């Protein structure tokens, strides 16, 4: 297990590739622990570099009404 901080686009790509390989790891195993830590690092990077703004409340209500 070689976990490092996800600071760059390249780090993110490498972390995502590793995540795909261990996605089915069982909880409580070394790979399961790695999966959990890697997921947290990826999430932190994505929150910082790809923020998702909350929708305008009025537009969200209109959208929901249109869906029904």
PQR file with spaces between the fields and no chain letter, atoms N, CA, C, O and H, PARSE charges and radii, in Angstrom:
ATOM       1  N    UNK     1       0.847   -1.174    0.000 -0.4000 1.5000
ATOM       2  CA   UNK     1       0.000    0.000    0.000 -0.0000 2.0000
ATOM       3  C    UNK     1       0.890    1.234    0.000  0.5500 1.7000
ATOM       4  O    UNK     1       1.668    1.457    0.928 -0.5500 1.4000
ATOM       5  N    UNK     2       0.765    2.023   -1.047 -0.4000 1.5000
ATOM       6  CA   UNK     2       1.576    3.222   -1.194 -0.0000 2.0000
ATOM       7  C    UNK     2       0.647    4.406   -1.430  0.5500 1.7000
ATOM       8  O    UNK     2       0.439    4.816   -2.572 -0.5500 1.4000
ATOM       9  H    UNK     2       0.134    1.841   -1.801  0.4000 1.0000
ATOM      10  N    UNK     3       0.098    4.946   -0.376 -0.4000 1.5000
ATOM      11  CA   UNK     3      -0.854    6.051   -0.496 -0.0000 2.0000
ATOM      12  C    UNK     3      -0.112    7.356   -0.315  0.5500 1.7000
ATOM      13  O    UNK     3       0.695    7.517    0.600 -0.5500 1.4000
ATOM      14  H    UNK     3       0.267    4.613    0.552  0.4000 1.0000
ATOM      15  N    UNK     4      -0.408    8.295   -1.221 -0.4000 1.5000
ATOM      16  CA   UNK     4       0.180    9.623   -1.103 -0.0000 2.0000
ATOM      17  C    UNK     4      -0.912   10.658   -1.349  0.5500 1.7000
ATOM      18  O    UNK     4      -1.983   10.336   -1.863 -0.5500 1.4000
ATOM      19  H    UNK     4      -1.064    8.164   -1.965  0.4000 1.0000
ATOM      20  N    UNK     5      -0.631   11.880   -0.983 -0.4000 1.5000
ATOM      21  CA   UNK     5      -1.589   12.961   -1.162 -0.0000 2.0000
ATOM      22  C    UNK     5      -1.930   13.127   -2.642  0.5500 1.7000
ATOM      23  O    UNK     5      -1.099   12.880   -3.516 -0.5500 1.4000
ATOM      24  H    UNK     5       0.240   12.141   -0.566  0.4000 1.0000
ATOM      25  N    UNK     6      -3.148   13.542   -2.903 -0.4000 1.5000
ATOM      26  CA   UNK     6      -3.604   13.800   -4.270 -0.0000 2.0000
ATOM      27  C    UNK     6      -3.583   15.316   -4.453  0.5500 1.7000
ATOM      28  O    UNK     6      -4.492   16.026   -4.024 -0.5500 1.4000
ATOM      29  H    UNK     6      -3.824   13.743   -2.193  0.4000 1.0000
ATOM      30  N    UNK     7      -2.506   15.795   -5.112 -0.4000 1.5000
ATOM      31  CA   UNK     7      -2.296   17.236   -5.243 -0.0000 2.0000
ATOM      32  C    UNK     7      -2.383   17.731   -6.681  0.5500 1.7000
ATOM      33  O    UNK     7      -2.659   18.908   -6.914 -0.5500 1.4000
ATOM      34  H    UNK     7      -1.767   15.217   -5.460  0.4000 1.0000
ATOM      35  N    UNK     8      -2.152   16.852   -7.639 -0.4000 1.5000
ATOM      36  CA   UNK     8      -2.116   17.268   -9.038 -0.0000 2.0000
ATOM      37  C    UNK     8      -3.084   16.432   -9.866  0.5500 1.7000
ATOM      38  O    UNK     8      -3.633   15.434   -9.400 -0.5500 1.4000
ATOM      39  H    UNK     8      -1.928   15.896   -7.449  0.4000 1.0000
ATOM      40  N    UNK     9      -3.276   16.869  -11.105 -0.4000 1.5000
ATOM      41  CA   UNK     9      -4.142   16.120  -12.017 -0.0000 2.0000
ATOM      42  C    UNK     9      -3.595   14.704  -12.216  0.5500 1.7000
ATOM      43  O    UNK     9      -4.354   13.736  -12.268 -0.5500 1.4000
ATOM      44  H    UNK     9      -2.830   17.680  -11.484  0.4000 1.0000
ATOM      45  N    UNK    10      -2.284   14.599  -12.325 -0.4000 1.5000
ATOM      46  CA   UNK    10      -1.648   13.282  -12.503 -0.0000 2.0000
ATOM      47  C    UNK    10      -1.879   12.404  -11.269  0.5500 1.7000
ATOM      48  O    UNK    10      -2.197   11.222  -11.395 -0.5500 1.4000
ATOM      49  H    UNK    10      -1.667   15.385  -12.283  0.4000 1.0000
ATOM      50  N    UNK    11      -1.720   12.985  -10.086 -0.4000 1.5000
ATOM      51  CA   UNK    11      -1.991   12.238   -8.850 -0.0000 2.0000
ATOM      52  C    UNK    11      -3.435   11.738   -8.838  0.5500 1.7000
ATOM      53  O    UNK    11      -3.711   10.603   -8.450 -0.5500 1.4000
ATOM      54  H    UNK    11      -1.462   13.946   -9.984  0.4000 1.0000
ATOM      55  N    UNK    12      -4.342   12.603   -9.266 -0.4000 1.5000
ATOM      56  CA   UNK    12      -5.771   12.260   -9.285 -0.0000 2.0000
ATOM      57  C    UNK    12      -6.026   11.104  -10.245  0.5500 1.7000
ATOM      58  O    UNK    12      -6.747   10.163   -9.912 -0.5500 1.4000
ATOM      59  H    UNK    12      -4.118   13.525   -9.581  0.4000 1.0000
ATOM      60  N    UNK    13      -5.441   11.173  -11.422 -0.4000 1.5000
ATOM      61  CA   UNK    13      -5.622   10.103  -12.408 -0.0000 2.0000
ATOM      62  C    UNK    13      -5.080    8.774  -11.881  0.5500 1.7000
ATOM      63  O    UNK    13      -5.725    7.736  -12.032 -0.5500 1.4000
ATOM      64  H    UNK    13      -4.855   11.937  -11.692  0.4000 1.0000
ATOM      65  N    UNK    14      -3.910    8.803  -11.268 -0.4000 1.5000
ATOM      66  CA   UNK    14      -3.314    7.589  -10.711 -0.0000 2.0000
ATOM      67  C    UNK    14      -4.164    7.029   -9.572  0.5500 1.7000
ATOM      68  O    UNK    14      -4.351    5.817   -9.464 -0.5500 1.4000
ATOM      69  H    UNK    14      -3.386    9.646  -11.145  0.4000 1.0000
ATOM      70  N    UNK    15      -4.673    7.916   -8.731 -0.4000 1.5000
ATOM      71  CA   UNK    15      -5.512    7.488   -7.614 -0.0000 2.0000
ATOM      72  C    UNK    15      -6.809    6.856   -8.124  0.5500 1.7000
ATOM      73  O    UNK    15      -7.276    5.860   -7.572 -0.5500 1.4000
ATOM      74  H    UNK    15      -4.522    8.900   -8.819  0.4000 1.0000
ATOM      75  N    UNK    16      -7.386    7.434   -9.171 -0.4000 1.5000
ATOM      76  CA   UNK    16      -8.623    6.890   -9.732 -0.0000 2.0000
ATOM      77  C    UNK    16      -8.384    5.503  -10.333  0.5500 1.7000
ATOM      78  O    UNK    16      -9.218    4.610  -10.185 -0.5500 1.4000
ATOM      79  H    UNK    16      -7.007    8.243   -9.619  0.4000 1.0000
ATOM      80  N    UNK    17      -7.256    5.324  -11.005 -0.4000 1.5000
ATOM      81  CA   UNK    17      -6.918    4.006  -11.565 -0.0000 2.0000
ATOM      82  C    UNK    17      -6.764    2.965  -10.457  0.5500 1.7000
ATOM      83  O    UNK    17      -7.257    1.843  -10.575 -0.5500 1.4000
ATOM      84  H    UNK    17      -6.578    6.049  -11.126  0.4000 1.0000
ATOM      85  N    UNK    18      -6.082    3.344   -9.390 -0.4000 1.5000
ATOM      86  CA   UNK    18      -5.900    2.413   -8.273 -0.0000 2.0000
ATOM      87  C    UNK    18      -7.249    2.115   -7.614  0.5500 1.7000
ATOM      88  O    UNK    18      -7.530    0.972   -7.253 -0.5500 1.4000
ATOM      89  H    UNK    18      -5.681    4.256   -9.294  0.4000 1.0000
ATOM      90  N    UNK    19      -8.067    3.131   -7.464 -0.4000 1.5000
ATOM      91  CA   UNK    19      -9.386    2.955   -6.862 -0.0000 2.0000
ATOM      92  C    UNK    19     -10.213    1.942   -7.646  0.5500 1.7000
ATOM      93  O    UNK    19     -10.884    1.092   -7.061 -0.5500 1.4000
ATOM      94  H    UNK    19      -7.839    4.059   -7.758  0.4000 1.0000
ATOM      95  N    UNK    20     -10.160    2.037   -8.965 -0.4000 1.5000
ATOM      96  CA   UNK    20     -10.889    1.090   -9.813 -0.0000 2.0000
ATOM      97  C    UNK    20     -10.429   -0.340   -9.570  0.5500 1.7000
ATOM      98  O    UNK    20     -11.238   -1.268   -9.587 -0.5500 1.4000
ATOM      99  H    UNK    20      -9.614    2.727   -9.441  0.4000 1.0000
ATOM     100  N    UNK    21      -9.127   -0.519   -9.344 -0.4000 1.5000
ATOM     101  CA   UNK    21      -8.579   -1.862   -9.152 -0.0000 2.0000
ATOM     102  C    UNK    21      -9.004   -2.482   -7.823  0.5500 1.7000
ATOM     103  O    UNK    21      -9.147   -3.701   -7.725 -0.5500 1.4000
ATOM     104  H    UNK    21      -8.470    0.234   -9.330  0.4000 1.0000
ATOM     105  N    UNK    22      -9.204   -1.657   -6.808 -0.4000 1.5000
ATOM     106  CA   UNK    22      -9.515   -2.195   -5.481 -0.0000 2.0000
ATOM     107  C    UNK    22     -10.951   -1.898   -5.054  0.5500 1.7000
ATOM     108  O    UNK    22     -11.279   -2.016   -3.873 -0.5500 1.4000
ATOM     109  H    UNK    22      -9.088   -0.667   -6.887  0.4000 1.0000
ATOM     110  N    UNK    23     -11.789   -1.524   -5.978 -0.4000 1.5000
ATOM     111  CA   UNK    23     -13.159   -1.101   -5.670 -0.0000 2.0000
ATOM     112  C    UNK    23     -13.962   -2.161   -4.920  0.5500 1.7000
ATOM     113  O    UNK    23     -14.830   -1.813   -4.119 -0.5500 1.4000
ATOM     114  H    UNK    23     -11.522   -1.428   -6.937  0.4000 1.0000
ATOM     115  N    UNK    24     -13.700   -3.424   -5.156 -0.4000 1.5000
ATOM     116  CA   UNK    24     -14.452   -4.497   -4.510 -0.0000 2.0000
ATOM     117  C    UNK    24     -13.770   -5.036   -3.247  0.5500 1.7000
ATOM     118  O    UNK    24     -14.126   -6.108   -2.758 -0.5500 1.4000
ATOM     119  H    UNK    24     -12.995   -3.707   -5.806  0.4000 1.0000
ATOM     120  N    UNK    25     -12.800   -4.300   -2.729 -0.4000 1.5000
ATOM     121  CA   UNK    25     -12.070   -4.758   -1.543 -0.0000 2.0000
ATOM     122  C    UNK    25     -13.017   -4.875   -0.349  0.5500 1.7000
ATOM     123  O    UNK    25     -13.927   -4.064   -0.176 -0.5500 1.4000
ATOM     124  H    UNK    25     -12.511   -3.429   -3.127  0.4000 1.0000
ATOM     125  N    UNK    26     -12.786   -5.890    0.460 -0.4000 1.5000
ATOM     126  CA   UNK    26     -13.599   -6.135    1.651 -0.0000 2.0000
ATOM     127  C    UNK    26     -13.185   -5.199    2.786  0.5500 1.7000
ATOM     128  O    UNK    26     -11.998   -4.946    2.993 -0.5500 1.4000
ATOM     129  H    UNK    26     -12.047   -6.549    0.319  0.4000 1.0000
ATOM     130  N    UNK    27     -14.166   -4.697    3.508 -0.4000 1.5000
ATOM     131  CA   UNK    27     -13.929   -3.837    4.663 -0.0000 2.0000
ATOM     132  C    UNK    27     -13.106   -4.600    5.695  0.5500 1.7000
ATOM     133  O    UNK    27     -13.348   -5.780    5.947 -0.5500 1.4000
ATOM     134  H    UNK    27     -15.130   -4.903    3.339  0.4000 1.0000
ATOM     135  N    UNK    28     -12.136   -3.916    6.287 -0.4000 1.5000
ATOM     136  CA   UNK    28     -11.310   -4.535    7.317 -0.0000 2.0000
ATOM     137  C    UNK    28     -10.056   -5.211    6.801  0.5500 1.7000
ATOM     138  O    UNK    28      -9.239   -5.692    7.587 -0.5500 1.4000
ATOM     139  H    UNK    28     -11.939   -2.957    6.083  0.4000 1.0000
ATOM     140  N    UNK    29      -9.896   -5.253    5.477 -0.4000 1.5000
ATOM     141  CA   UNK    29      -8.682   -5.811    4.882 -0.0000 2.0000
ATOM     142  C    UNK    29      -7.730   -4.662    4.566  0.5500 1.7000
ATOM     143  O    UNK    29      -8.150   -3.505    4.533 -0.5500 1.4000
ATOM     144  H    UNK    29     -10.560   -4.863    4.839  0.4000 1.0000
ATOM     145  N    UNK    30      -6.454   -4.965    4.332 -0.4000 1.5000
ATOM     146  CA   UNK    30      -5.526   -3.887    3.948 -0.0000 2.0000
ATOM     147  C    UNK    30      -6.010   -3.124    2.705  0.5500 1.7000
ATOM     148  O    UNK    30      -5.909   -1.898    2.660 -0.5500 1.4000
ATOM     149  H    UNK    30      -6.113   -5.905    4.359  0.4000 1.0000
ATOM     150  N    UNK    31      -6.529   -3.832    1.707 -0.4000 1.5000
ATOM     151  CA   UNK    31      -7.039   -3.141    0.514 -0.0000 2.0000
ATOM     152  C    UNK    31      -8.314   -2.366    0.832  0.5500 1.7000
ATOM     153  O    UNK    31      -8.565   -1.316    0.241 -0.5500 1.4000
ATOM     154  H    UNK    31      -6.611   -4.828    1.744  0.4000 1.0000
ATOM     155  N    UNK    32      -9.109   -2.870    1.752 -0.4000 1.5000
ATOM     156  CA   UNK    32     -10.310   -2.147    2.167 -0.0000 2.0000
ATOM     157  C    UNK    32      -9.950   -0.841    2.855  0.5500 1.7000
ATOM     158  O    UNK    32     -10.601    0.181    2.639 -0.5500 1.4000
ATOM     159  H    UNK    32      -8.905   -3.723    2.233  0.4000 1.0000
ATOM     160  N    UNK    33      -8.906   -0.876    3.691 -0.4000 1.5000
ATOM     161  CA   UNK    33      -8.424    0.341    4.349 -0.0000 2.0000
ATOM     162  C    UNK    33      -7.877    1.319    3.317  0.5500 1.7000
ATOM     163  O    UNK    33      -8.121    2.523    3.394 -0.5500 1.4000
ATOM     164  H    UNK    33      -8.377   -1.706    3.866  0.4000 1.0000
ATOM     165  N    UNK    34      -7.135    0.787    2.354 -0.4000 1.5000
ATOM     166  CA   UNK    34      -6.582    1.626    1.287 -0.0000 2.0000
ATOM     167  C    UNK    34      -7.709    2.271    0.489  0.5500 1.7000
ATOM     168  O    UNK    34      -7.637    3.453    0.153 -0.5500 1.4000
ATOM     169  H    UNK    34      -6.936   -0.192    2.291  0.4000 1.0000
ATOM     170  N    UNK    35      -8.737    1.506    0.187 -0.4000 1.5000
ATOM     171  CA   UNK    35      -9.888    2.020   -0.553 -0.0000 2.0000
ATOM     172  C    UNK    35     -10.520    3.193    0.178  0.5500 1.7000
ATOM     173  O    UNK    35     -10.836    4.212   -0.436 -0.5500 1.4000
ATOM     174  H    UNK    35      -8.795    0.545    0.460  0.4000 1.0000
ATOM     175  N    UNK    36     -10.703    3.058    1.476 -0.4000 1.5000
ATOM     176  CA   UNK    36     -11.322    4.112    2.269 -0.0000 2.0000
ATOM     177  C    UNK    36     -10.456    5.375    2.288  0.5500 1.7000
ATOM     178  O    UNK    36     -10.962    6.482    2.107 -0.5500 1.4000
ATOM     179  H    UNK    36     -10.446    2.230    1.975  0.4000 1.0000
ATOM     180  N    UNK    37      -9.157    5.203    2.507 -0.4000 1.5000
ATOM     181  CA   UNK    37      -8.263    6.361    2.562 -0.0000 2.0000
ATOM     182  C    UNK    37      -8.129    7.027    1.198  0.5500 1.7000
ATOM     183  O    UNK    37      -8.138    8.253    1.093 -0.5500 1.4000
ATOM     184  H    UNK    37      -8.745    4.304    2.654  0.4000 1.0000
ATOM     185  N    UNK    38      -8.006    6.215    0.159 -0.4000 1.5000
ATOM     186  CA   UNK    38      -7.877    6.744   -1.193 -0.0000 2.0000
ATOM     187  C    UNK    38      -9.142    7.505   -1.585  0.5500 1.7000
ATOM     188  O    UNK    38      -9.066    8.571   -2.197 -0.5500 1.4000
ATOM     189  H    UNK    38      -8.000    5.218    0.245  0.4000 1.0000
ATOM     190  N    UNK    39     -10.297    6.958   -1.233 -0.4000 1.5000
ATOM     191  CA   UNK    39     -11.557    7.634   -1.522 -0.0000 2.0000
ATOM     192  C    UNK    39     -11.624    8.999   -0.867  0.5500 1.7000
ATOM     193  O    UNK    39     -12.090    9.961   -1.479 -0.5500 1.4000
ATOM     194  H    UNK    39     -10.358    6.092   -0.736  0.4000 1.0000
ATOM     195  N    UNK    40     -11.165    9.093    0.368 -0.4000 1.5000
ATOM     196  CA   UNK    40     -11.163   10.377    1.079 -0.0000 2.0000
ATOM     197  C    UNK    40     -10.231   11.381    0.409  0.5500 1.7000
ATOM     198  O    UNK    40     -10.572   12.555    0.266 -0.5500 1.4000
ATOM     199  H    UNK    40     -10.787    8.312    0.865  0.4000 1.0000
ATOM     200  N    UNK    41      -9.057   10.916    0.002 -0.4000 1.5000
ATOM     201  CA   UNK    41      -8.101   11.812   -0.663 -0.0000 2.0000
ATOM     202  C    UNK    41      -8.639   12.309   -2.003  0.5500 1.7000
ATOM     203  O    UNK    41      -8.486   13.481   -2.347 -0.5500 1.4000
ATOM     204  H    UNK    41      -8.780    9.962    0.118  0.4000 1.0000
ATOM     205  N    UNK    42      -9.264   11.417   -2.745 -0.4000 1.5000
ATOM     206  CA   UNK    42      -9.848   11.795   -4.035 -0.0000 2.0000
ATOM     207  C    UNK    42     -10.976   12.790   -3.825  0.5500 1.7000
ATOM     208  O    UNK    42     -11.072   13.785   -4.544 -0.5500 1.4000
ATOM     209  H    UNK    42      -9.388   10.465   -2.465  0.4000 1.0000
ATOM     210  N    UNK    43     -11.825   12.528   -2.850 -0.4000 1.5000
ATOM     211  CA   UNK    43     -12.946   13.423   -2.566 -0.0000 2.0000
ATOM     212  C    UNK    43     -12.452   14.821   -2.200  0.5500 1.7000
ATOM     213  O    UNK    43     -13.004   15.820   -2.660 -0.5500 1.4000
ATOM     214  H    UNK    43     -11.748   11.719   -2.266  0.4000 1.0000
ATOM     215  N    UNK    44     -11.419   14.885   -1.377 -0.4000 1.5000
ATOM     216  CA   UNK    44     -10.860   16.174   -0.972 -0.0000 2.0000
ATOM     217  C    UNK    44     -10.333   16.937   -2.193  0.5500 1.7000
ATOM     218  O    UNK    44     -10.588   18.133   -2.336 -0.5500 1.4000
ATOM     219  H    UNK    44     -10.970   14.073   -1.003  0.4000 1.0000
ATOM     220  N    UNK    45      -9.605   16.253   -3.061 -0.4000 1.5000
ATOM     221  CA   UNK    45      -9.071   16.881   -4.272 -0.0000 2.0000
ATOM     222  C    UNK    45     -10.211   17.384   -5.159  0.5500 1.7000
ATOM     223  O    UNK    45     -10.171   18.516   -5.642 -0.5500 1.4000
ATOM     224  H    UNK    45      -9.398   15.282   -2.945  0.4000 1.0000
ATOM     225  N    UNK    46     -11.221   16.547   -5.369 -0.4000 1.5000
ATOM     226  CA   UNK    46     -12.328   16.923   -6.253 -0.0000 2.0000
ATOM     227  C    UNK    46     -13.148   18.062   -5.669  0.5500 1.7000
ATOM     228  O    UNK    46     -13.606   18.928   -6.415 -0.5500 1.4000
ATOM     229  H    UNK    46     -11.253   15.628   -4.976  0.4000 1.0000
ATOM     230  N    UNK    47     -13.344   18.086   -4.359 -0.4000 1.5000
ATOM     231  CA   UNK    47     -14.071   19.184   -3.732 -0.0000 2.0000
ATOM     232  C    UNK    47     -13.348   20.510   -3.951  0.5500 1.7000
ATOM     233  O    UNK    47     -13.977   21.551   -4.138 -0.5500 1.4000
ATOM     234  H    UNK    47     -12.971   17.383   -3.753  0.4000 1.0000
ATOM     235  N    UNK    48     -12.033   20.457   -3.923 -0.4000 1.5000
ATOM     236  CA   UNK    48     -11.232   21.667   -4.094 -0.0000 2.0000
ATOM     237  C    UNK    48     -11.153   22.109   -5.557  0.5500 1.7000
ATOM     238  O    UNK    48     -11.217   23.303   -5.851 -0.5500 1.4000
ATOM     239  H    UNK    48     -11.522   19.611   -3.770  0.4000 1.0000
ATOM     240  N    UNK    49     -11.015   21.150   -6.469 -0.4000 1.5000
ATOM     241  CA   UNK    49     -10.782   21.488   -7.870 -0.0000 2.0000
ATOM     242  C    UNK    49     -12.023   21.439   -8.759  0.5500 1.7000
ATOM     243  O    UNK    49     -12.026   22.021   -9.844 -0.5500 1.4000
ATOM     244  H    UNK    49     -10.963   20.180   -6.230  0.4000 1.0000
ATOM     245  N    UNK    50     -13.062   20.761   -8.320 -0.4000 1.5000
ATOM     246  CA   UNK    50     -14.284   20.642   -9.117 -0.0000 2.0000
ATOM     247  C    UNK    50     -15.508   20.901   -8.233  0.5500 1.7000
ATOM     248  O    UNK    50     -16.370   20.033   -8.094 -0.5500 1.4000
ATOM     249  H    UNK    50     -13.059   20.289   -7.439  0.4000 1.0000
ATOM     250  N    UNK    51     -15.583   22.100   -7.633 -0.4000 1.5000
ATOM     251  CA   UNK    51     -16.707   22.369   -6.728 -0.0000 2.0000
ATOM     252  C    UNK    51     -18.037   22.367   -7.481  0.5500 1.7000
ATOM     253  O    UNK    51     -18.123   22.783   -8.636 -0.5500 1.4000
ATOM     254  H    UNK    51     -14.882   22.805   -7.745  0.4000 1.0000
ATOM     255  N    UNK    52     -19.051   21.894   -6.799 -0.4000 1.5000
ATOM     256  CA   UNK    52     -20.391   21.874   -7.373 -0.0000 2.0000
ATOM     257  C    UNK    52     -21.229   22.876   -6.592  0.5500 1.7000
ATOM     258  O    UNK    52     -21.448   22.712   -5.391 -0.5500 1.4000
ATOM     259  H    UNK    52     -18.980   21.556   -5.860  0.4000 1.0000
ATOM     260  N    UNK    53     -21.691   23.904   -7.273 -0.4000 1.5000
ATOM     261  CA   UNK    53     -22.522   24.908   -6.635 -0.0000 2.0000
ATOM     262  C    UNK    53     -23.927   24.358   -6.419  0.5500 1.7000
ATOM     263  O    UNK    53     -24.433   23.552   -7.199 -0.5500 1.4000
ATOM     264  H    UNK    53     -21.512   24.037   -8.248  0.4000 1.0000
ATOM     265  N    UNK    54     -24.528   24.816   -5.347 -0.4000 1.5000
ATOM     266  CA   UNK    54     -25.912   24.439   -5.094 -0.0000 2.0000
ATOM     267  C    UNK    54     -26.804   25.145   -6.109  0.5500 1.7000
ATOM     268  O    UNK    54     -26.517   26.276   -6.501 -0.5500 1.4000
ATOM     269  H    UNK    54     -24.117   25.471   -4.714  0.4000 1.0000
ATOM     270  N    UNK    55     -27.879   24.493   -6.538 -0.4000 1.5000
ATOM     271  CA   UNK    55     -28.761   25.127   -7.515 -0.0000 2.0000
ATOM     272  C    UNK    55     -29.550   26.271   -6.885  0.5500 1.7000
ATOM     273  O    UNK    55     -29.730   26.330   -5.669 -0.5500 1.4000
ATOM     274  H    UNK    55     -28.112   23.574   -6.220  0.4000 1.0000
ATOM     275  N    UNK    56     -30.007   27.164   -7.728 -0.4000 1.5000
ATOM     276  CA   UNK    56     -30.897   28.222   -7.298 -0.0000 2.0000
ATOM     277  C    UNK    56     -32.171   27.558   -6.769  0.5500 1.7000
ATOM     278  O    UNK    56     -32.746   26.722   -7.467 -0.5500 1.4000
ATOM     279  H    UNK    56     -29.861   27.117   -8.717  0.4000 1.0000
ATOM     280  N    UNK    57     -32.630   27.901   -5.562 -0.4000 1.5000
ATOM     281  CA   UNK    57     -33.797   27.233   -4.994 -0.0000 2.0000
ATOM     282  C    UNK    57     -35.045   27.293   -5.875  0.5500 1.7000
ATOM     283  O    UNK    57     -35.761   26.300   -5.998 -0.5500 1.4000
ATOM     284  H    UNK    57     -32.163   28.579   -4.995  0.4000 1.0000
ATOM     285  N    UNK    58     -35.307   28.429   -6.480 -0.4000 1.5000
ATOM     286  CA   UNK    58     -36.490   28.571   -7.334 -0.0000 2.0000
ATOM     287  C    UNK    58     -36.367   27.667   -8.560  0.5500 1.7000
ATOM     288  O    UNK    58     -37.330   27.003   -8.944 -0.5500 1.4000
ATOM     289  H    UNK    58     -34.725   29.236   -6.381  0.4000 1.0000
ATOM     290  N    UNK    59     -35.183   27.640   -9.173 -0.4000 1.5000
ATOM     291  CA   UNK    59     -34.974   26.781  -10.339 -0.0000 2.0000
ATOM     292  C    UNK    59     -35.071   25.307   -9.957  0.5500 1.7000
ATOM     293  O    UNK    59     -35.564   24.497  -10.742 -0.5500 1.4000
ATOM     294  H    UNK    59     -34.400   28.179   -8.861  0.4000 1.0000
ATOM     295  N    UNK    60     -34.610   24.955   -8.771 -0.4000 1.5000
ATOM     296  CA   UNK    60     -34.703   23.570   -8.310 -0.0000 2.0000
ATOM     297  C    UNK    60     -36.164   23.153   -8.144  0.5500 1.7000
ATOM     298  O    UNK    60     -36.539   22.035   -8.497 -0.5500 1.4000
ATOM     299  H    UNK    60     -34.210   25.613   -8.134  0.4000 1.0000
ATOM     300  N    UNK    61     -36.982   24.052   -7.608 -0.4000 1.5000
ATOM     301  CA   UNK    61     -38.411   23.759   -7.447 -0.0000 2.0000
ATOM     302  C    UNK    61     -39.088   23.619   -8.815  0.5500 1.7000
ATOM     303  O    UNK    61     -39.886   22.707   -9.028 -0.5500 1.4000
ATOM     304  H    UNK    61     -36.677   24.961   -7.322  0.4000 1.0000
ATOM     305  N    UNK    62     -38.763   24.530   -9.737 -0.4000 1.5000
ATOM     306  CA   UNK    62     -39.336   24.438  -11.084 -0.0000 2.0000
ATOM     307  C    UNK    62     -38.953   23.112  -11.755  0.5500 1.7000
ATOM     308  O    UNK    62     -39.792   22.458  -12.376 -0.5500 1.4000
ATOM     309  H    UNK    62     -38.114   25.272   -9.564  0.4000 1.0000
ATOM     310  N    UNK    63     -37.710   22.733  -11.627 -0.4000 1.5000
ATOM     311  CA   UNK    63     -37.231   21.485  -12.214 -0.0000 2.0000
ATOM     312  C    UNK    63     -37.982   20.305  -11.621  0.5500 1.7000
ATOM     313  O    UNK    63     -38.413   19.410  -12.348 -0.5500 1.4000
ATOM     314  H    UNK    63     -37.029   23.263  -11.123  0.4000 1.0000
ATOM     315  N    UNK    64     -38.138   20.302  -10.320 -0.4000 1.5000
ATOM     316  CA   UNK    64     -38.835   19.198   -9.641 -0.0000 2.0000
ATOM     317  C    UNK    64     -40.289   19.111  -10.096  0.5500 1.7000
ATOM     318  O    UNK    64     -40.814   18.015  -10.295 -0.5500 1.4000
ATOM     319  H    UNK    64     -37.788   21.029   -9.729  0.4000 1.0000
ATOM     320  N    UNK    65     -40.934   20.252  -10.259 -0.4000 1.5000
ATOM     321  CA   UNK    65     -42.330   20.290  -10.732 -0.0000 2.0000
ATOM     322  C    UNK    65     -42.406   19.720  -12.156  0.5500 1.7000
ATOM     323  O    UNK    65     -43.314   18.954  -12.478 -0.5500 1.4000
ATOM     324  H    UNK    65     -40.508   21.142  -10.097  0.4000 1.0000
ATOM     325  N    UNK    66     -41.452   20.100  -12.993 -0.4000 1.5000
ATOM     326  CA   UNK    66     -41.435   19.606  -14.374 -0.0000 2.0000
ATOM     327  C    UNK    66     -41.227   18.090  -14.419  0.5500 1.7000
ATOM     328  O    UNK    66     -41.726   17.424  -15.326 -0.5500 1.4000
ATOM     329  H    UNK    66     -40.714   20.722  -12.732  0.4000 1.0000
ATOM     330  N    UNK    67     -40.505   17.549  -13.460 -0.4000 1.5000
ATOM     331  CA   UNK    67     -40.250   16.106  -13.431 -0.0000 2.0000
ATOM     332  C    UNK    67     -41.493   15.296  -13.115  0.5500 1.7000
ATOM     333  O    UNK    67     -41.580   14.119  -13.464 -0.5500 1.4000
ATOM     334  H    UNK    67     -40.099   18.090  -12.723  0.4000 1.0000
ATOM     335  N    UNK    68     -42.457   15.928  -12.452 -0.4000 1.5000
ATOM     336  CA   UNK    68     -43.710   15.234  -12.119 -0.0000 2.0000
ATOM     337  C    UNK    68     -44.743   15.646  -13.083  0.5500 1.7000
ATOM     338  O    UNK    68     -45.883   15.189  -12.999 -0.5500 1.4000
ATOM     339  H    UNK    68     -42.386   16.884  -12.168  0.4000 1.0000
